Amino acid sequence: MQEVDLKKYPAAPGVYIMKGEDEGVLYVGKAKNLRNRLRTYFSARGDGRNHIRFLMDRVRNIAIIVTDTEKEALILENTLIKKYRPRYNIHLRDDKTYVSIRLDPREEFPALQVVRKVRRDGALYFGPFSSSSAVRETLKEIYRIFPLRHYPLAACRRRGRPCLFYQIGQCSAPCHGKISLEEYRELVRGVIALLSGRENEVVALLEEKMKAAAAGMRFEEAARLRDQVRAIEQTVERQKVVEAGGGDQDVIGLHREGGEVELAVLFIRRGKLIGRRIYDLEWRLAEDELLSNFIQQFYGLDIFIPDQVLLPFALDDAPALSEWLTERKGKKVAVTAPQRGAKREIVSLAERNALEAFRERGSRREARQGVLEEIREKLHLSRLPRRMECFDISNVGGRQSVGSMVVLTDSEPDKGAYRHFRIRSVEGADDYASLYEVLKRRLLRGIEEDLLPDFILIDGGKGQLSVLSAVLAEMGLEERIDAAGIAKSRVLANVRGKAVERSEERFFLPGRKNPVLLRQGSPALFMLERLRDEAHRFAITHHRKLRGKQALQSSLEEIPGVGPVRRKALLKHFGSLKKIKEASLEELNAAPGVNASLARDVWSFYQGGENVEKEKPEQS
């Protein structure tokens, strides 16, 4: 970019948008002083900061938007990043993996819910947990100690008896009056205390009840309370206690080597370290921009916001970030970079986690590099297949045809890049024509977005590969993208049909008659098989979902008077299509939004009530 007159930019807060060729947005940033911030980019040419030059060599134009405050600039920056998804801003690909536990104490009999979004709705939220498996383990312990209900009350009350969880002691069955409201509230208070980190309160309460039960000769009850105390103590022993002032804190550690950055986030709740999350990013700009950008994206995901966010170094926009987080949480949030004491030690712990994660990733990266090299060599590829894509087609009798695309980036599944395709131009079960349509649509978009794969693997043999080769030739991409087809192994038997064996997977290459076989058990074969299986799973799952939707629609909506809105209301009220089919005329009449005539039509449709006389209007 040519030198520009910085004096034309205001010394005011706002957002700057760096654009490249064809006005494409490359980077979005914010500043409390636009002129000073942009000066750092242009002066970077003379001070050796290659990471700045890396971006500026591609910038052709800079647009600005002035705001009244730094917080407004922060919010606008976040909005523009989501809108344009600039190439040089960070993008957190696994933003859907955070789960929390929700409990609404205002309900008659509160229940625990696993949610992915934390909202300001008056309910209590606990977490975040790094995985759903961690949540399941936590809930398993909680239900053994405090048997809250599992299912919606309305659904349970329609049952003739309590559910299986009641039979195994993991539900107190409030739906069938097996526990009083006050006793249930006591269980809820125990759950809140346990999830809030106040285990000592719970243990003291249970021990007091245990002694009272033993004194009253209620030994079974006393034994149950004893087991609950032990379960809590074992759970607490697995948690690491830290001395960082208590309270809820998220601690961010950072390690950087060249253009690679590892970020570690430690989750501390009530002074206990409950988990961590690791992010590996490519970043060539200043670290303060990285950290600020990360905080905005991380806490823009509707996850739990703690009372404090501890950073490895101070940020100029920390006051704006604090104000923004406070507004989102509805309570004061401090964003600080501690310099000494217990909090600084916790930040150092986060930095060590980031360093170890970087080293571990380096070891994994070397191993994955070796696998990719083996794939390139064995399949005679022209380049290292860093981005691999696999396609599959799924249909039944030519109906609801769908295509799937799954992606491996540097040998790891890139689920944010997975795509489904509804087949538009093909009638019937023509897999070749469907594959042609999917590949053409994918590659046309890839050319527009400058995002093409290094290697495409097709689930199929020579026929499917010929379709891929034709598309690549038609679009002039034969030299840019390598291709192969993977044919499923065949089951072989001898003449008598007794000795059965499975042949090896076969890989077909363009212009080569005989297939290539990879060594059984090799990492390269395992990776390619996993890619093919994932494409098949992704296509089948989506196809089944579409078939299920069509089945519901073709069944319920065939009834006169039942459209999408009433179909949804009926399914919500009864819980399933099976329950609607089994419902009596009286139960259908009681459903919301259903009048007597419609109830009779639904009942007749599913239960063969053609001979039921319609009510005649009263004669005046």
N, C-alpha and C positions, 0 to 999 in steps of 0.2 A: 504493500500500500504506500502511496506517495505521502510525503510529509503534509500535515494539515495544520491549519492555524488553530491552536488550542484555545485562543482567546474567544473564539466564537461559541465555545461551550460554556454554559453557566456554572458558577460555583455554588450549585444548589443540589439538593438531593434528587435522585431520579434513577432511571434505568437506561442502560445503553444496550443497543442491539447491533452486533457486528454481523455484516452480511458479506457473502462471497459472490461468486459468479451467479448470474441470473437471479440476483437478489435473494438467494437462499440464506436462511439464518444459520450462522455458524456458532454464535455464542451470545448468551444473554447474561448481563451482570447488573449489579446495583451499586450505588455509591451515595454517601452522604454529601460528597462534593464531586460532581461529575468531572469538572475540569482537572482536579488533582488526580482522580482515578485514571483518567485517560492519559494523563501525562506519564504515568508509570509504564504504560504500554509503549509509548513512542520513545521514551528515554531508554527502554530496555535494549534497543539495538546497540547501544554503545557500552553496556556494562556486562555483557557476556551471559545474560540470562537467556539461554537457548529455548527454554520452554515458552517464553513470551514470543520470540521470533517465530517459533513453530506455528503459532496462531496467526500472527500479523502478516506473514507472507501470503496468507490466503484471504485476508480481509480486503474488500474493495470499497466498502461503504459502512459508515457508522451512523445509526439513527438514535436519537435520545427521546425520552419521555420524562418531563420534569414532574415531580410530585411535591406536595407540601411538607411531608415528613419522611424520615428514614424508614419508619414502619410501613408507610404506604408504598415506598419503593420496594421494600422486601416482599410485600404481598403481590405487587404487580410483577416483580421478577418471577415469583413462583408461578403465577398465572401464565406468563408468557412462555416459560420453560415447558409447562404442560401442553400449551397450545402448539408450539413449534418443534418441540423435542430437538433442540440444537445438537449438532454433532459433538461439540466440545464441552457441553455441560454433562454432568454425571446423570445417570439414570439407574435407579435401584430396580433391578430386574425381579427380585423376589419380594415385592411389596405386598404379597397376599399371604405370606406365611405366618404372620403374627396372629396369635389367638389369645383371647382373654376369657376370664370367667365372669359372667354377669349374674347379679342377684338383685331383684327388685323387692325391697322389704315392704313396699306398699301393697303387694298382692295379698290375697286372703291366706294362701299357703305358698309362700315364695319357693321358687325352684331355681336350680343352677342351670345356666345356659352357656354354651361355648360360642363365642362370637368373634368376628374379625374386625369389627368396628366399635370404637368406644365413642359413645354419644353423650351429650349433656342432656339426659332424659330423667335425671333424678335417681337412677339405679346405681348400685355399687359395682365397680369393676376391679378385678384382681388380675395381675399379670404384668407385662405380657409373658407368654410362654413361647419358647422357641419352636415348638412343634406340637402337633395335635397328639402325638404319642405321649409327650410330657403331660399334657392336660388330662389324657385318659388315666395315666398313672395317679395323678393328683386326685381326680374324681373318685377313682377306685378306693383310695384311702378314706376320702371324706365320707362316702356312702357307707362304708363299714362302721365309721364312728358316729356319724350323724345321718340317719336314713331319711333324707328328704325325698320328695316325690320326683319321678323321672319324666312323666308324661303330662300333657295338658289335662287339667281337671275334667273338662267337658268330655274328652275322649275316654278317660278312665271311669267316669261315672256311668257311661253307657254300658260298661262291661258288667257281667253278672257277678263277678267276684274280683278281688284284688289281683294285680299282675304277678308275674313270676318273681320280680324283685322283692315283693313283700314276703313271698314264701322263703326266700334265701336270706331275709333279714337286712336287705339294703334299701327298703322303702317302708315308711311307716303307714302307708295307705290312708292318707287323710280323705281321699275320695270316697272311701267306704266307712268313714267314721271310726277308724281304728285308733285314732289319736285325737286328743282335744286340741283346740286352737292354741291354748296357752302352752301346752306341752310342745306343740310344733314350733311355736315362737321361741321356745327355749333352745330347740335344736338349731334354729336359724341363728340365734345369738352365738351359739358355739361355733358354727361354720364361719360367721363373720370374724370372730376373734381368731380362729385358726388361720384363715386366709390373710388376715391383717398382720400376722406375725406375733399375736399375743397368746402363744401357746401356754405360757405359765398360768394365765387366767383359766384357761380351759381345763388344764390338768388339776389345778386346785379345786375347781368346781366338781369335776368328776370324782376326785378322791374323797371329797366331802360326802357326795352321794353314795359312793361305794361303802364308806364306813357306816352310813345310816342304814343302808340296805342290809349289811352284815349284822348290825345290831338288831334289826327287825327280823332276822332269820330268813331274809329273802336272798338266799345264797346264789341262785341262778342270775338274778339281777346284779348282785355284787360281782359275780364272775364276768358278766358282760361288760360292766363298767371298768373292771380291771384290765380287760383286753383292750378296751378303748384307750386307756391311759398308756398302755405299752405301745400301741400303734402310733400314737402321737409322739411319744418319746423317740421311737425309731425313725419317724419321719424327720423330726427336728435334728437328730444326729447327722443326717445326710446333708444338712445345710451348713454352709460355712458362715460363721459369724465374723463380721468385720467391724472395726471400730472407726467409723467415719462420721460420727455425729448423729447416727440414727436417721430415721425418716426415709423417704423414697427418693432415690437418686439414680440417674443414668450417668455412667462414666464413660467417656470416649477416649480411646487411645489410638495413636496414629504411628505407622512406620512407613517410611518412604525410601525406595531405592530406584533412582532414575525416573522413568515414566510410570512406575508401578507403585500403588499405594495400598496398604492394608489398614483397614479401620476395624477396631474392636469396640463393641458397646457392652458394658457390664450393667446388668440390671440389679440394683440393690433396693430391697423393700424391707422397711422396718429394721434397717441395719444388717440385713442378711443378703448375701449374694445368692440370687435364685437362678441366674442364667447369664448367657452371653450371646452375642451375635457377631459374626465376622463378615466383612465386606471387602472384596478385592476389586480395585478400580484402576483404570488407566487414566492418568492425569498428568498434564504437562504444564499447568499454570501454577500460580502461587498457592501455597498451602492454606492461607487464610480464606481465599475464595472457595477452595475445596471444602473446608470444614463448614463454612457458613452455608454453602449450597447443600451439603449433606444434611445439616440440621433441618433446613427447610423441607427437604423432601422426606426425611425420616419422620418428622412429626406432622407432616401434612397427610399422613395415611390414616387418620382417625384411630390412632393407637393411644395407649395410656401415656399421659404426660406427667412426669414426676415433679416433686417440689424443687429439685435442683438438677441442673445439667452441668457436670464438671468436665472441663476441657483441658487438653494438654498445653495450650498456649492461649493468650488473650486475643480476643477479636475486637476490632474497632466497632463492629456493629452489634456487639453483645447487648447493649441496652435495647436496641430495636428488636433483637431476637427475644429478649426477655419479655418485652411488652407484647409481642405477638403471641408467645406461648401463654402468657398470663391471660390474654383475651380468649384463647382457645380453651384453656383449662377452667377459667372462671375463678382462679385463685392465683396468688403470687407465685411466679416461677423465677428462680435465680439462675442466671447463666454466668458461671465464673470459671476462672483458671487458677486454682489454688497454687501457692508457691511453697508452702511448707505445711508440716503437720500431717495428721491422719488422712485428710482429704488428698493431699499431694501424693501420699503413699498409694492410695487407691488408684489415682490416675497413672502412677508408675506401673501398677499391676496391669491396668488396661493396656499400656504401651508394651509391656512384656508379652501380653496375649497377642497383640498385633504382630510383634516380631516373630513369635513362635508360629503363628498362623502363616506368615509370609515364608518362613523357612520350610514349613510343611508343604505349602503350596508349591514351592520351588522343587521339592523332591517329587511331588506328584506331576508337576509340569515336565520334568525331565523324563519320567516314566511315560507320560502321554506322548511326548515328542517322539520317543522311540517307537511307540505303537503307530503313530502317524507316518513315520518314516517307513515302517514295515508295510503299511497299506500302500504307500506310494510306490514302493519297489515291487511288491507282488502283483499289483493291478496295473503297473506300467503307467502311472499317472504323470502328468507333465508338471505338477506342482504339489506342494504339501497340502493335504486336504484339511485346512484349519476350520473351514465351515463346510459341513456335510449336510445335505438334505436328502430325505427319503420320502417317496410318495406312494400312496396306496389308494385303491378305489374299493368302495363297499356298496353293495346293493342286494336286494332280494327280488328276483324276478324282474329286474329293471326298475323297481320302484324305489323312491327316496334315495337315489344315487348320490353319494357324497365322495369327495376326495379329501385326503389328509396329507399334511406336510409337517414333518418333524425335523428338528434341527439339532445338530451337535456342533458346538463352537469350542474349539480346542479340546475336543473329546468329551465335553460335558454337555448334558441336555440343556438347551436354551428354551425353556418352556414358554417364555414370553414371545418367542418367534414362531411357535406352533400356529398353524392355520387350518381351518376347515374350508372346503369349497362345496357349495351347492351346485350340482351339475345343471346348466341352463339350456344347452343347445342339443342335448342328446336324448332321444326317446328310446326306451327299452334298455336291455342289458348289453350294452356295447362298451366293454371296459376299455378298448383301445381308443375309441372316440372320446370317451370320458377323460381318459388320461391325457390325450392331446389337448383338450380344453383346459384342464387344470394346469398343465405345464406352460401352455401359452399365456394364460392369465398371470401365473406366477412370474415368469421371466419378463413379460412386458412391464409389470410393476417394478421388478428388480432393476430394469434399465432406467426407469424414471427416477427411482430413489437411489441409484448407484449402490445397490446392495445385492450382489450376485453371489451364489455359492462357488466354492472351488471344485466341488465334486457332488454329483447327483447319483444316488443309488435308487434303482427302481425295483420294487417288489415284483419280480417276474423274470421270465427268461428272454429268449431272442425276440419274441413278438413285442413285448413291452419295451425292450431296449431299442428296437427299430423305431418305435414311436418317438422315444426321447431323442434319438439321433436325428430324426426328421425335423423335430422342432428346433433343435440346436442349429442344424444346417439352415433352416428357413430364416432364423434370426441372426445368422452369422456369428454364433457363439461357440462353434466347435473348438476353436483354439483357446477360448477363455474358460470353458467349463469341461471338466472330465466327467465321464459317465460309465456306469456299469449296471448290470442287472443281476440280482441274486435270486436263484431258483431254489425253491425248497427242496430239502433232501427227499429222496424216494425210498420207499420200503421195497426191498428185494426179497424174493423167496426162491428156493430151488424147485426142481421139477415136481417133487412130491409135495411141495408147499409146506415143508416142516421147518427147514432152517430159514429163519427170517432175519434180515439185517437191514440197517439203514445206511443209505449212501451218504456221501459227504455233500455239504452245501456247494453249489456250483456258481461261479461268477462268470458272466458273459460280458465281453468287452467289444466295443465297436471295431469292425474290420477283422475280427479274430474268430475263426470257425470253432475251435475247441474251447471249452470252458476252462477257467483257472480254478485250481483247488488250493485252499489254504490249509496249513497244518492243523489237524484236530487239536483243540485245546489251546491254540495260540491266542494271545491277547488281541491281535488284529481281527481274527475270525469272530471272537466274542464281541468286540465292539461293533462290527458290521451286523452281526445277528441281532444284537440289542437294538441297533438303529432300525432294522427291518421290523422287528417285533413291536417296537414302540409305534411305528407308523400304522401297523395293522391294528393295534389296540386302540389308538386314537381314532381311526376311521370307524371301527366297529362300535365304540362307545357312542360316538356322535350319531351313527346310523340308528342304533337302538333308541336313543333319545328321540329322534325324529319319528320313528315308528310308534313309540309310546304316545307322543303327542297326537299323531294322526289317529291312533286307536281311540283315544279319549274323544277327540273331536268327531270322528265318524260315528261313534256310538251315541253320546249324549246329544250332540247337536243335530242328529237325525230326528229328534223329537220336536214337533212343532211347538214354538214358544220358548225353546231353550237355545239361547245364543251364548257367545263367549262369556258374558258377565254372569248369567245365571249358572252356566256350567261351572265357573270358578267358585261361585257361592255355594253350590251344592257339594262340590268336592271339599271345600273348606269345612262345611258343616258336618258332613258324614265321615270325612277322612279318607275315603277311597271309593273307586267306582264299584267295587264289590259290595261295600256297605249300602250304596245307593240301590243296587240291584236287589238286595235282601230286605230293604226297608219296607215297612208296612205302609198302608195308605195313610194311617194316622200319623206316623212319623214323618212322612213326606209333607203332609198338611202343616206340620209344626215347623218345617224348615223356613228360614227367613226368605222373603221374597217369592214364596210359592203360594199361589191361591189354590182353591179346591179343584178347579178345572185342570190346572197344570199338574197338580199332584196325581190326579187320576190318570192323566196321559202318561206320566212317567211310570207309574205303577203298572199300567196296562202294557207299556212297551217292554218292560223287563220281566214281568211275571205272567204274561199271556192273559191279561184280563180283558180280552176282547168282548166278553159277554156282560161286563159290568155296565149296568144301565146308568146313563148320565142323569143327574137330578133334573127333574122338570121344574120350570119356574112355577111358583104358586099362581093358581088361577084367581083372579080378582073377582 
